[in-house]
């Protein structure tokens, strides 16, 4: 009898849970599902335009024990920044754009019915834009019009994705962040190893140690850099250490004179 009562109680609690889910969570879950249909997964690598923000070292560098990698400025076409990376899937080497983050709410509206980019075009145009009497939607031509109309739709779709990637609340503006984004259109980057992109060592200008980076870790990094310099016929490499200047009240990198040969 006790077992039956326990099972009955459990069923009642489960029923109450599903009722609460239907009443309170359905709208949110529905909107989240629509978002998944309107865009695919996006993976982001984050960079900062400067290294002298003490809060960033505390938050992102494990309380100043990590290091910062400083890349050479690579600027082209209208002053945009790029970094040369090697794709692990096809070994293609190309320049990836660093998009500067805009620190304000993204208040641009997105029409769901003109931004379904995850489903194949055949499914979209054959099933999604007709009613039960097979009358086509006004959005049908935007998806299956002539080449000019389709190209315009594609441009707007990718512009909307860029808008989602590059906005952040103003509370984070001191980060001065730039982002390289990887849009997983065809689910090629599902495996973590497929998202490990390699940079050209010659694009790495310096390494900056945190003010609490352990000596043992510093020596490991210096030895790796020595080996990489030898492999790449490089005779110079810069090392820095972050320090707080008690006189001028500044937190900034100080150069370390280390022989890499």
Secondary structure by P-SEA (a helix, b strand, c coil): caaaaaaaaaaaaaaaaaaaaacccaaaaaaaaaaaaaccbbbbbbbbcccccaaaaacccccccbbbbbbcccccccbbbbbbbbcccccbbbbbbbbbbbccccccccccccccccccaaaaacccccccccccccccccccccaaaaaaaaaaaaaaaaaaaccccccccccbbbbbbbbccccccccccccccccccccccbbbbcccccaaaaaaaaaaaaaaaaaacccbbbbbbbbbccccccbbbbbbbcccc
